Structures are given as structure tokens and as C-alpha cells.
Amino acid sequence: MNQQTPNMTRPLRATCAPGLGPFLAREIEDLDLTVESTDHTGVMTHGTLEDGMKMLLHLRTAFHVLQRFADIRAVDADMLHAETKRLPWERVIPADGYLTVVSSVNNETITNSMFANVKVKDAIVDRMQEVHGKRPDSGPRGDGTVVHLFWKNDQVRLSLDLAGTKLSDRGYRRIPGKAPMRETIAAALLMETGYDGTTPLVVPMCGSGTIAIEAALMATKRPPGLLRSGYGIQHLATFDEDAWRTQRVDAKKQSTGKPGAPIIASDIDPAMVEAAKKNAVTAGVDHLIAFHECDFSQTPLPDKAGTVILHGEYGRRLGDLDELKTMYKRMGDFLKQQCSGWNGYVFTARELAGAIGLKAARRIPFEHGGIDCRLLKYDLYSGTKQPG
């Protein structure tokens, strides 16, 4: 393995929530990178460390960006340790740093992936001890150098996690509320609707404000990675501080400052409205969103039609279902009676989709928190009765 240089391209895998691969692939192509393959939880491409920096700052639907370090063969834990120790970790991991190992393991000799993590960690620090005479600290925090282990049967891939903690942890959602929507799902929903900030967006039942905040970031072309500090790439021996600074400056320059059309968010719960406002302040977009405390049916709509997105509750407790179906019927009435000419969307669990009482033009599958969900699209034509 050769010493890495700034212009050296290596395999990069961006990971995502199940089902978001196509959205992530679209984002990677927008960064002028070639998508080599897409699967249920990620996208493969090739790029330099600077390309990796760009991905960290700009990707809205990704969890992690993994730079492949080595592929090895290991039939058991002892072989994993031996083969891992042979690799030149001193080229990428500082001896005085902090190391975390995370993994996905499917090997019949391993019943606990934590055991595999320890074997890889021990191999790396043993190597560092031999080369430098000292070893990095290690543990589960994930705020230093992060090594990712993928082990299936006897095939092992070791990667450097350039993100560290999840990219979906933007840092603005200090008050999450109950059953909050993940930021990456919100971004994918907005991408699916074609939202670009040029027409109004209304988000009744906004909860902690994730959809509205992600919309404001997208409408102003503000890269989400600018909201947080601290990435795994910054803890690599190959990290280029000047290149990182340049990438951040370029990312800031692309922001347009203000959407071309209003973003309106509402919730009946005053605590949620307050939480959404505070989260928007943290994200720096509070001046771009008009918040209202009201029932979803009383949400003020701009004169110009745009997109309305309702994120209904799913309800997992006994006795909730009938009450929720009544609410979903009201949601359907709201769309039909008040949103004529708009593009209407409802995001909910698949089992509740039929309770809305309108015929969906499209049913886009999503998985959210392990729940089989649908983004339901309704074409709310002016003066046209929606069949039940």
C-alpha cells in the first residue's frame, strides 16, 4: 500500500438509511462524482480525500463516508488480528490520537461483533506500538479516528470513516420532540417532491421542525455539513487543513441566502412550536420559516399554490388506531377542501394510508425507524372531486 497523496483516488462508500440509495446516488452525481453502484444502504464511488471532504459537507441523505483502506481475508478472529496488524496503520492514524472501531460482522465463528471490534483495535494499537513506541487511546466515543470493519464469511474490508459520527446528526435538533423524523429522511422526502424553494412549502403538524428546517437549508443551497464541527477525517494523519478550509469556504459561497417562496410550519402543541423555533435558530434558518400554533386544518396557506406535506402520527399503542383514522380522515378533508391546486403529500405508516380517504397518485415506499412507511402524493386539482 502506498502513502496517500491529496490527488490519489480511492474507493468511497457513502452509507444511508435503508431505501435512500437512489437519493444519495443523485446527490453524489451532483457533486460530479461517478456512481459505480447503488444498493439498499449505500452508494459506491471513487474520489480523492478532497472529494471525501466535499461529500461530508454537501450530502443530505448520507450517514457515513467510508474510504476503503484494505481488503483482507480472515476465517476467524486470530487471523483477523494477524492480517490487520500487517497493514500500515501508522500512515493514517496518529499515534497520539483516539481510536474507535465499529463493525458489521457476519462470520460463523463470531457471536458478538464487539469481540471482532476488540481484535481489530488490538491489532492496530499493537502495530502502532511497534512502529512508534506508543499507542493511541481507544474506546467507543467515535469522536476521533474511526475504523469501520465489514466482515462477511472470510472476506474483510477495513475502511476509514471520514464522517465519524453520523452526518444526519446535523447538530441543530437540540429539542427532538416525540418520534422525530430523521434529518436524512426529511431531505429525501423533499427531494422526492421536487422541492427547490421556488414555490411555497407548508408543513402542518411540523413537530420539532425537521422538514421545514431541511427545506430552508435546501432552498438556500446551504450545505448541511456546515452546521457541525468535528469529523473523522480531521483525525487522520493524512488530513489537509488547508484543503478542508478551502472546501468550507467554497461551500459557504454557494448559499443563496433566502428562499424564493415562503416556508410555513404549524403545530397544535405549543411546546412543539417552541422546540421547532429553537431548532431553527440553532440551524440559522429561523428567519426563513413562519411558525404558527394551530390545528393543522387552520394552517394559513399562501395565495400561490405550492407543496404541502403532512407527517401524521403512526400510533403503536392499543386503542390509538381508531382515533388516528379519524384524524387521517380530517387530513384528507383538509387537502381536498383547502389545498385545491396544491401538490399534497402525506408521510405515514403503510397501514394508515387508506384512512385518508383520497386516491393517491403515487405511493413511494420509505422505511423510517424500522416502520414500513409511504409518502403518498395527491394531485389536488382545482374543482375536481377526489374519489374515495
C-alpha positions in Angstrom: 0.0 0.0 0.0 1.4 3.4 -1.0 1.4 6.5 1.1 -1.8 8.5 0.3 -1.4 11.8 -1.6 -4.1 14.5 -2.0 -4.7 13.5 -5.6 -4.9 9.8 -5.0 -8.4 8.4 -5.7 -9.7 5.5 -3.5 -13.0 3.7 -3.3 -15.5 5.7 -1.3 -18.8 4.3 0.1 -21.4 6.6 1.3 -23.9 4.8 3.6 -27.5 5.8 4.2 -30.8 4.6 5.8 -32.4 1.6 4.1 -34.0 2.6 0.8 -32.3 6.0 0.4 -29.7 4.7 -2.0 -31.2 6.3 -5.1 -31.5 9.7 -3.4 -27.9 9.5 -2.2 -26.7 8.5 -5.7 -28.4 11.6 -7.2 -26.6 13.8 -4.7 -23.2 12.1 -5.4 -23.7 12.7 -9.1 -24.5 16.3 -8.4 -21.0 16.6 -6.9 -19.6 15.4 -10.3 -18.6 12.0 -8.9 -19.3 8.8 -10.8 -21.7 6.4 -9.1 -20.3 2.9 -9.6 -23.1 1.0 -7.8 -26.1 1.7 -5.6 -27.7 -0.7 -3.1 -30.3 -0.6 -0.3 -28.0 1.2 2.2 -25.3 2.9 0.2 -23.5 4.1 -2.9 -20.0 3.3 -4.2 -17.8 5.9 -5.9 -14.1 6.8 -6.3 -12.5 10.0 -5.1 -9.7 11.9 -3.5 -9.6 13.0 0.1 -10.9 16.4 -1.1 -13.8 14.6 -2.8 -14.5 13.0 0.5 -14.5 16.4 2.2 -17.0 17.7 -0.4 -19.2 14.7 0.3 -19.1 15.3 4.1 -20.2 18.9 3.7 -22.8 18.5 1.0 -24.6 15.2 1.3 -28.0 15.5 2.9 -29.1 11.8 2.8 -25.9 10.1 3.9 -24.9 8.6 7.2 -21.2 8.0 6.7 -18.5 8.3 4.1 -16.1 5.3 4.2 -12.7 5.4 2.5 -11.5 1.9 1.8 -8.2 1.2 3.5 -7.6 -2.5 2.7 -9.3 -5.8 1.8 -8.0 -8.9 3.7 -9.0 -12.5 4.2 -9.8 -13.8 7.7 -11.5 -17.1 8.7 -11.5 -16.4 12.4 -10.6 -13.8 15.0 -7.0 -14.8 15.3 -6.5 -14.5 11.6 -8.3 -11.1 11.6 -5.9 -9.8 14.2 -2.8 -11.1 12.4 -3.8 -9.7 8.9 -5.0 -6.4 10.3 -1.7 -5.9 12.2 0.3 -6.3 9.0 -1.3 -3.2 7.5 0.5 0.2 7.6 -1.9 2.0 10.0 0.8 4.4 11.1 0.3 6.1 7.7 -3.2 7.2 8.5 -3.7 7.1 12.3 -1.9 9.4 14.7 -0.1 7.7 17.5 -1.4 10.2 20.0 -5.0 10.1 18.8 -8.2 8.4 19.8 -9.4 5.3 18.0 -12.9 3.8 17.7 -13.7 0.6 15.8 -17.2 -0.1 14.5 -18.4 -3.1 12.5 -20.8 -5.1 10.6 -20.0 -8.8 11.1 -21.4 -12.0 9.5 -18.9 -14.7 10.3 -20.0 -18.1 11.8 -17.0 -18.0 14.3 -18.1 -14.7 15.8 -21.2 -14.5 18.0 -20.6 -10.9 19.2 -19.4 -8.2 16.9 -17.8 -6.3 19.8 -15.3 -9.2 20.0 -14.3 -8.5 16.4 -14.0 -4.8 17.1 -11.6 -5.5 20.0 -9.5 -7.8 17.8 -9.1 -5.0 15.1 -8.5 -2.4 17.8 -5.8 -4.5 19.4 -4.2 -5.2 16.1 -4.0 -1.5 15.2 -2.6 -0.4 18.5 -0.1 -3.3 18.6 1.1 -2.1 15.2 1.3 1.5 16.4 3.2 0.4 19.5 5.8 -1.5 17.4 6.2 1.4 14.9 6.0 4.5 17.2 6.7 3.0 20.7 3.3 4.3 21.8 -0.3 3.6 21.1 -3.4 5.7 20.6 -6.1 5.7 23.2 -9.3 3.8 22.2 -12.9 3.5 23.1 -16.5 3.9 21.8 -16.8 7.7 21.6 -16.4 8.0 17.8 -15.0 11.5 18.1 -11.5 10.7 16.9 -10.3 8.3 14.2 -13.0 5.8 13.3 -12.2 2.5 11.6 -15.0 0.5 10.0 -14.9 -3.3 9.8 -17.1 -5.1 7.3 -16.6 -8.9 7.7 -18.7 -11.4 5.7 -17.7 -15.1 5.7 -13.9 -14.9 5.2 -13.8 -11.5 3.4 -12.9 -8.4 5.3 -13.0 -4.8 4.3 -11.3 -2.2 6.6 -12.3 1.4 5.9 -11.7 4.8 7.4 -14.9 6.6 8.4 -14.4 10.1 7.2 -17.6 11.3 9.0 -17.0 9.9 12.4 -20.4 10.4 14.0 -23.4 10.2 11.6 -23.8 13.0 9.1 -27.5 13.0 9.9 -26.6 14.5 13.3 -26.5 18.0 11.9 -26.4 19.5 15.4 -29.5 21.7 15.2 -32.1 19.4 16.7 -31.4 20.2 20.4 -35.1 19.6 21.2 -36.2 16.5 19.3 -39.8 16.1 20.4 -41.6 12.7 20.3 -41.0 10.3 17.4 -38.9 12.9 15.4 -38.3 12.4 11.7 -34.7 11.7 10.9 -33.0 14.6 9.0 -31.9 12.3 6.1 -35.5 11.1 5.7 -36.8 14.6 5.6 -34.2 15.6 3.0 -35.2 12.6 0.8 -38.9 13.4 1.1 -38.2 16.9 -0.1 -36.1 15.6 -2.9 -39.0 13.3 -3.9 -41.4 16.2 -4.0 -39.1 18.2 -6.2 -38.9 21.0 -3.7 -36.3 23.7 -4.6 -37.6 26.8 -2.8 -39.1 28.5 -5.8 -42.7 27.7 -4.7 -44.3 27.8 -1.2 -43.9 24.9 1.2 -46.4 24.3 4.0 -45.7 21.8 6.8 -48.7 21.4 9.1 -48.1 19.1 12.1 -44.4 20.1 12.0 -43.3 18.6 15.3 -39.8 19.7 16.1 -39.5 21.3 12.7 -37.2 18.9 10.8 -38.9 19.0 7.4 -39.2 22.8 7.4 -35.6 23.3 8.6 -34.2 20.8 6.0 -36.3 22.7 3.4 -34.8 26.0 4.4 -31.3 24.6 4.1 -32.1 23.1 0.6 -33.9 26.2 -0.6 -30.9 28.4 0.2 -28.4 25.8 -1.1 -26.7 25.7 2.3 -24.7 22.6 2.7 -25.8 20.7 5.9 -22.2 19.8 6.8 -21.5 23.5 7.7 -23.8 23.1 10.7 -21.5 20.8 12.6 -17.8 20.7 13.6 -15.8 17.6 14.2 -15.4 14.9 11.5 -13.4 11.7 11.5 -11.3 12.9 8.5 -9.9 15.7 10.8 -8.3 13.0 13.0 -6.4 11.3 10.1 -2.6 11.7 9.7 -3.4 12.5 6.0 -5.8 15.3 6.9 -5.1 18.5 4.9 -6.2 21.5 6.9 -5.8 24.0 4.0 -7.9 21.8 1.7 -10.6 21.5 4.3 -10.7 25.2 4.9 -11.0 25.8 1.1 -13.8 23.3 0.8 -15.7 25.0 3.7 -15.3 28.5 2.1 -16.5 27.2 -1.2 -19.5 25.6 0.5 -20.4 28.8 2.2 -20.2 30.8 -1.1 -22.9 28.7 -2.7 -25.6 29.7 -0.3 -28.2 32.0 -1.8 -29.4 33.5 1.5 -33.1 33.3 1.1 -35.8 31.0 -0.5 -37.8 32.4 -3.4 -41.1 31.4 -1.7 -42.4 31.2 1.9 -41.9 28.2 4.2 -44.8 27.8 6.7 -44.8 25.4 9.6 -47.5 24.8 12.2 -48.3 22.5 15.1 -51.2 22.4 17.6 -48.8 21.7 20.5 -47.2 25.0 21.8 -44.2 23.1 23.2 -43.5 21.6 19.7 -43.8 25.1 18.1 -41.3 26.4 20.6 -39.0 23.5 20.0 -39.2 23.9 16.3 -38.4 27.6 16.6 -35.4 26.9 18.8 -34.1 24.2 16.5 -34.5 26.6 13.5 -32.5 29.3 15.5 -29.7 26.7 16.0 -29.7 25.9 12.3 -29.6 29.6 11.4 -32.8 29.5 9.4 -35.4 30.8 11.9 -35.9 34.0 9.8 -36.8 31.8 6.8 -39.7 29.9 8.4 -43.1 31.3 9.5 -44.3 29.3 12.5 -47.9 29.1 13.7 -49.5 27.4 16.7 -52.8 25.9 15.4 -54.6 22.8 14.4 -53.3 21.6 11.0 -56.6 22.5 9.4 -56.1 26.1 10.4 -52.6 26.4 8.9 -52.5 29.6 6.8 -51.8 29.0 3.1 -50.2 31.5 0.7 -52.2 32.7 -2.3 -49.8 31.0 -4.6 -50.0 27.2 -4.6 -47.1 25.0 -3.8 -46.4 21.9 -1.8 -48.0 20.8 1.5 -46.5 17.9 3.5 -48.3 16.3 6.4 -46.4 13.9 8.7 -49.0 12.1 10.7 -48.6 10.1 13.8 -48.4 6.3 13.4 -49.7 5.1 16.8 -48.4 1.9 18.2 -50.4 1.6 21.4 -53.7 -0.3 21.7 -56.7 2.0 21.2 -54.8 4.5 19.1 -55.7 3.2 15.7 -59.4 4.3 15.6 -58.5 7.8 16.9 -55.7 8.1 14.3 -58.0 7.0 11.5 -60.4 9.8 12.4 -57.5 12.3 12.3 -56.3 11.0 8.9 -59.8 11.4 7.5 -59.6 15.1 8.6 -56.2 15.3 6.9 -57.8 14.1 3.7 -60.6 16.6 4.1 -58.1 19.4 4.6 -56.2 18.5 1.5 -59.3 18.2 -0.6 -61.2 21.3 0.7 -58.4 23.8 1.4 -55.4 22.8 -0.8 -57.0 22.9 -4.2 -54.3 23.3 -6.9 -51.5 22.3 -4.5 -49.3 19.2 -4.6 -50.3 17.4 -1.4 -48.2 14.8 0.4 -48.8 12.6 3.5 -46.0 10.6 5.1 -47.2 7.8 7.3 -47.1 4.1 8.1 -48.4 2.0 5.3 -51.2 0.6 7.4 -52.8 4.0 7.8 -52.6 5.1 4.2 -56.1 4.1 3.4 -57.6 6.1 6.2 -57.0 9.4 4.3 -60.0 8.8 2.0 -58.3 10.2 -1.1 -56.8 8.3 -4.1 -53.1 8.7 -4.1 -51.4 9.5 -7.4 -48.2 7.8 -6.2 -47.2 5.7 -3.2 -43.4 6.0 -2.6 -42.1 3.4 -0.1 -39.8 4.5 2.8 -38.5 2.9 5.9 -38.4 5.0 9.0 -37.3 3.7 12.4 -38.0 0.2 11.2 -41.6 1.1 10.2 -42.8 0.4 6.7 -43.9 3.9 5.5 -45.3 5.6 2.4 -45.0 9.0 1.0 -48.5 9.5 -0.5 -48.8 12.0 -3.3 -52.1 13.7 -4.1 -52.8 15.8 -7.2 -55.3 18.2 -5.8 -56.9 19.5 -9.0 -59.0 22.6 -8.6 -62.7 21.8 -8.8 -62.1 18.1 -9.2 -63.7 15.7 -6.7 -61.3 13.2 -5.4 -62.6 9.6 -5.5 -62.6 7.7 -2.2 
